[in-house]
Amino acid sequence: MSQNLKEPSPVAYSISLYVLLLAAYPSGFRHEYGPHMAQVFRDCCLRSYRQAGLPGMLNLWILTLIDFIKSVLEEHIQRGIHMSKSTFIRLSGWALALGAVTFMIVIIISARDVPEYHPNNYLSNPIDLYFEYATLYLLPASMLLWVIGMVGIFFRFKDEGSVMAKYSPILGIIGAALSFLITLSWSLEISLTTSEADWWMFIGSLSMYFLALVFFGIASIRDQLMPRWNALPIIAGSWLLILWLLSVFDIGNGDITDPLMLGLTLLSMLCLVILGITLRSDVREGAALA
């Protein structure tokens, strides 16, 4: 797709992210209609940006995501792929694991040692392009994948176990969805509050997601929801709470580059990968997804 070099950066970032999302459609549909859909989305982005600025772009994204999820399911069903409950849960397991891998990449990029910029040092750069691209693309993608993963957990266990097992994934879905919208607003360069407030909103919504994992892990151990690895959600969800405690007691340097904090984060992501694989492989055949 040809792209105008004078496009505003929020429009260019949005188009790039949308093109990545088109991969969820069946290959035949994507090859036939993908370029046209991308062009229509580009025109909508430009119109929204000109008429309402960045808030208009965010509103367009919300409406687009709602239609995107609905249309992807419809196209798969119409093309003969039966989206059963078990099929969706397996796909959500991959989404949960892939979201953890993506987030892990963001953390590693954030924690790496970057030389201080100097015009005579070719290894340094005034703008950390790796970190910028990770924040613009990988971070929102990981949050969206975690939404799908939590939806799969909800469908898998909503009819089993206690009230906590049924409703804790809903808390996780809300937390991951809010995190996605916040990181998407960063990609679109929208700042409805101060930068510090945006950051704390992200931390708060991310805390909801990981707290939901802890609650689900407690229910999983108590009700033995899975044949194995029932403690994984607690280990995966506790890392952010442990980081808070470390900060309160002034342990470590309070930065993601601290080896202890980095190790806890990577351990949590590894547990999420295993949880996603477990969710994918250990699911019974179910009825069609309503």
C-alpha positions as CSV (number, residue, x, y, z in Angstrom):
1,M,0.0,0.0,0.0
2,S,1.4,3.4,-1.0
3,Q,1.5,5.8,1.9
4,N,1.7,9.6,1.8
5,L,4.9,10.8,3.4
6,K,3.0,13.8,4.9
7,E,0.5,11.7,6.8
8,P,0.4,12.6,10.5
9,S,2.3,10.1,12.7
10,P,-0.9,8.9,14.6
11,V,-2.5,8.1,11.2
12,A,0.6,6.3,10.0
13,Y,1.0,4.3,13.3
14,S,-2.7,3.4,13.2
15,I,-2.5,2.1,9.6
16,S,0.5,-0.1,10.4
17,L,-1.2,-1.6,13.4
18,Y,-4.4,-2.2,11.4
19,V,-2.5,-4.0,8.6
20,L,-1.1,-6.3,11.3
21,L,-4.6,-7.0,12.6
22,L,-5.8,-8.0,9.1
23,A,-3.7,-11.2,9.5
24,A,-6.6,-12.6,11.7
25,Y,-8.9,-12.9,8.7
26,P,-8.9,-16.0,6.5
27,S,-6.1,-15.9,4.0
28,G,-8.4,-15.8,0.9
29,F,-10.5,-13.0,2.3
30,R,-7.4,-11.1,3.4
31,H,-5.7,-11.3,-0.1
32,E,-8.9,-10.3,-1.8
33,Y,-10.1,-7.5,0.4
34,G,-7.2,-6.6,2.7
35,P,-5.7,-3.8,0.6
36,H,-9.1,-2.2,0.1
37,M,-9.9,-2.5,3.8
38,A,-6.6,-0.9,4.7
39,Q,-7.3,2.0,2.2
40,V,-10.8,2.6,3.7
41,F,-9.3,2.6,7.2
42,R,-6.7,5.1,6.1
43,D,-9.3,7.4,4.7
44,C,-11.4,7.1,7.9
45,C,-8.3,7.8,10.0
46,L,-7.5,11.0,8.0
47,R,-11.1,12.2,8.2
48,S,-11.3,11.5,12.0
49,Y,-8.0,13.2,12.6
50,R,-8.9,16.3,10.5
51,Q,-12.4,16.6,12.1
52,A,-11.8,15.7,15.8
53,G,-8.0,15.3,16.2
54,L,-6.5,12.6,18.4
55,P,-9.7,12.0,20.5
56,G,-11.5,11.3,17.2
57,M,-8.8,8.8,16.3
58,L,-9.3,7.0,19.6
59,N,-13.1,6.9,19.1
60,L,-12.5,5.4,15.6
61,W,-10.3,2.7,17.0
62,I,-12.9,1.7,19.6
63,L,-15.6,1.3,16.9
64,T,-13.1,-0.5,14.6
65,L,-12.1,-3.1,17.2
66,I,-15.7,-3.9,18.0
67,D,-16.5,-4.4,14.3
68,F,-13.2,-6.2,13.8
69,I,-13.8,-8.9,16.3
70,K,-17.4,-9.5,15.0
71,S,-16.4,-9.6,11.3
72,V,-13.4,-11.9,11.9
73,L,-15.6,-14.5,13.6
74,E,-18.2,-14.1,10.9
75,E,-15.7,-14.6,8.0
76,H,-14.2,-17.7,9.6
77,I,-17.6,-19.2,10.1
78,Q,-18.9,-18.3,6.6
79,R,-15.7,-19.9,5.1
80,G,-16.4,-23.3,6.8
81,I,-14.3,-23.0,9.9
82,H,-16.5,-24.0,12.8
83,M,-15.5,-21.7,15.7
84,S,-16.4,-24.0,18.5
85,K,-15.9,-23.1,22.1
86,S,-12.9,-25.5,22.3
87,T,-11.4,-24.0,19.2
88,F,-11.6,-20.5,20.5
89,I,-10.1,-21.5,23.9
90,R,-7.2,-23.1,22.1
91,L,-6.6,-20.0,20.1
92,S,-6.9,-17.9,23.3
93,G,-4.2,-20.1,24.9
94,W,-1.9,-19.1,22.0
95,A,-2.9,-15.5,22.5
96,L,-2.1,-15.6,26.2
97,A,1.3,-17.1,25.5
98,L,2.2,-14.8,22.6
99,G,1.1,-11.8,24.6
100,A,3.6,-12.8,27.4
101,V,6.4,-13.3,24.8
102,T,5.6,-9.9,23.3
103,F,5.6,-8.2,26.7
104,M,8.8,-9.9,27.6
105,I,10.4,-8.5,24.4
106,V,9.3,-5.0,25.5
107,I,10.8,-5.5,29.0
108,I,14.1,-6.7,27.6
109,I,14.3,-3.8,25.2
110,S,13.5,-1.4,28.0
111,A,16.1,-2.9,30.3
112,R,19.0,-3.0,27.9
113,D,21.9,-0.6,28.4
114,V,21.9,2.2,25.9
115,P,24.9,4.5,25.5
116,E,24.4,8.1,26.4
117,Y,24.0,10.1,23.2
118,H,27.1,11.8,21.8
119,P,27.5,13.0,18.2
120,N,30.9,11.2,17.9
121,N,29.6,7.9,19.2
122,Y,28.0,5.9,16.4
123,L,26.5,3.3,18.9
124,S,24.4,6.0,20.5
125,N,21.3,7.6,19.2
126,P,19.3,10.7,20.3
127,I,16.1,8.6,19.9
128,D,15.9,5.0,21.0
129,L,14.1,3.6,18.0
130,Y,13.9,0.1,19.4
131,F,12.1,1.3,22.6
132,E,9.9,3.6,20.5
133,Y,8.7,0.9,18.2
134,A,8.3,-1.5,21.1
135,T,6.0,1.0,22.9
136,L,4.1,1.9,19.8
137,Y,3.4,-1.6,18.4
138,L,4.4,-4.5,20.7
139,L,3.0,-3.1,24.0
140,P,-0.6,-2.5,22.6
141,A,-0.4,-5.9,20.8
142,S,0.5,-7.7,24.0
143,M,-2.4,-6.1,25.9
144,L,-4.8,-7.0,23.1
145,L,-3.6,-10.6,23.2
146,W,-4.1,-10.7,26.9
147,V,-7.7,-9.6,26.5
148,I,-8.3,-12.6,24.1
149,G,-6.4,-14.9,26.5
150,M,-8.5,-13.9,29.5
151,V,-11.7,-14.3,27.5
152,G,-10.6,-17.8,26.7
153,I,-10.0,-18.5,30.4
154,F,-13.5,-17.1,31.2
155,F,-15.2,-19.4,28.6
156,R,-13.2,-22.4,29.8
157,F,-14.0,-22.2,33.5
158,K,-17.2,-20.1,33.7
159,D,-19.3,-23.2,34.4
160,E,-16.8,-24.8,36.8
161,G,-15.5,-24.1,40.2
162,S,-16.5,-21.3,42.6
163,V,-17.7,-17.7,42.1
164,M,-14.1,-16.5,42.2
165,A,-13.2,-18.8,39.3
166,K,-16.1,-17.5,37.3
167,Y,-15.7,-13.8,37.8
168,S,-12.0,-13.2,38.4
169,P,-11.3,-13.5,34.6
170,I,-13.8,-10.7,34.0
171,L,-11.7,-8.5,36.2
172,G,-8.7,-9.5,34.1
173,I,-10.5,-8.8,30.9
174,I,-11.4,-5.3,32.1
175,G,-7.8,-4.6,33.3
176,A,-6.2,-5.8,30.0
177,A,-8.8,-3.9,27.9
178,L,-8.1,-0.7,29.8
179,S,-4.3,-1.3,29.4
180,F,-4.8,-1.8,25.7
181,L,-6.7,1.5,25.3
182,I,-4.1,3.4,27.3
183,T,-1.2,2.0,25.3
184,L,-3.1,2.6,22.1
185,S,-3.6,6.2,23.2
186,W,0.2,6.4,23.6
187,S,0.7,5.1,20.1
188,L,-1.7,7.7,18.7
189,E,0.0,10.4,20.8
190,I,-3.1,11.1,22.8
191,S,-2.6,12.5,26.3
192,L,-5.9,13.2,28.0
193,T,-4.1,13.8,31.3
194,T,-0.6,14.5,32.4
195,S,2.1,12.0,31.4
196,E,2.5,10.9,35.0
197,A,-1.2,10.3,35.3
198,D,-1.3,8.3,32.1
199,W,1.5,6.1,33.5
200,W,-0.3,5.5,36.8
201,M,-3.5,4.7,34.9
202,F,-1.6,2.1,33.0
203,I,-0.1,0.6,36.1
204,G,-3.5,0.5,37.8
205,S,-5.2,-1.3,34.9
206,L,-2.3,-3.7,34.6
207,S,-2.5,-4.4,38.3
208,M,-6.2,-5.3,37.8
209,Y,-5.1,-7.9,35.2
210,F,-2.4,-9.5,37.4
211,L,-4.6,-9.3,40.5
212,A,-7.2,-11.2,38.6
213,L,-4.6,-13.9,37.8
214,V,-3.9,-14.2,41.5
215,F,-7.6,-14.6,42.3
216,F,-8.0,-17.1,39.6
217,G,-5.0,-19.1,40.8
218,I,-6.4,-19.2,44.3
219,A,-9.7,-20.6,42.9
220,S,-7.8,-23.0,40.7
221,I,-5.8,-24.5,43.6
222,R,-8.9,-24.7,45.8
223,D,-11.2,-26.2,43.1
224,Q,-8.4,-28.1,41.2
225,L,-9.7,-26.6,37.9
226,M,-6.7,-27.9,36.0
227,P,-5.1,-31.3,36.2
228,R,-1.7,-29.7,36.7
229,W,0.0,-26.3,37.1
230,N,-2.8,-24.9,39.3
231,A,-0.4,-22.5,41.0
232,L,0.8,-21.0,37.8
233,P,-1.7,-18.1,37.7
234,I,-0.6,-17.0,41.2
235,I,3.1,-17.1,40.3
236,A,2.3,-15.2,37.1
237,G,0.2,-12.6,38.8
238,S,2.2,-12.0,41.9
239,W,5.2,-10.3,40.2
240,L,3.6,-6.8,40.1
241,L,2.6,-7.0,43.7
242,I,6.1,-8.1,44.7
243,L,7.6,-5.2,42.8
244,W,5.3,-2.9,44.7
245,L,6.6,-4.3,48.0
246,L,10.2,-4.0,46.9
247,S,9.6,-0.4,46.0
248,V,7.9,0.3,49.4
249,F,10.8,-1.2,51.3
250,D,13.4,0.4,49.0
251,I,14.8,-2.9,47.8
252,G,16.7,-2.7,44.5
253,N,17.0,0.5,42.5
254,G,13.3,0.7,41.7
255,D,14.0,0.3,38.0
256,I,13.3,-2.5,35.5
257,T,17.0,-2.8,34.9
258,D,17.5,-4.1,38.5
259,P,18.4,-7.8,38.2
260,L,15.9,-8.9,40.8
261,M,13.0,-7.0,39.3
262,L,13.9,-8.1,35.8
263,G,14.1,-11.7,36.9
264,L,10.7,-11.6,38.6
265,T,9.2,-10.1,35.5
266,L,10.6,-12.7,33.2
267,L,9.6,-15.5,35.6
268,S,6.0,-14.2,35.5
269,M,6.0,-14.1,31.7
270,L,7.4,-17.6,31.5
271,C,4.5,-18.8,33.7
272,L,2.0,-17.1,31.5
273,V,3.5,-18.8,28.4
274,I,3.1,-22.2,30.2
275,L,-0.4,-21.3,31.3
276,G,-1.3,-20.4,27.7
277,I,0.1,-23.7,26.4
278,T,-1.8,-25.6,29.2
279,L,-5.0,-23.8,28.3
280,R,-4.5,-24.7,24.6
281,S,-3.7,-28.3,25.1
282,D,-6.0,-29.2,28.0
283,V,-9.5,-28.4,26.8
284,R,-12.5,-30.5,26.2
285,E,-14.6,-30.3,23.0
286,G,-17.4,-27.9,23.5
287,A,-20.4,-26.5,21.8
288,A,-20.3,-23.7,19.2
289,L,-19.2,-20.3,20.6
290,A,-22.3,-18.2,20.9
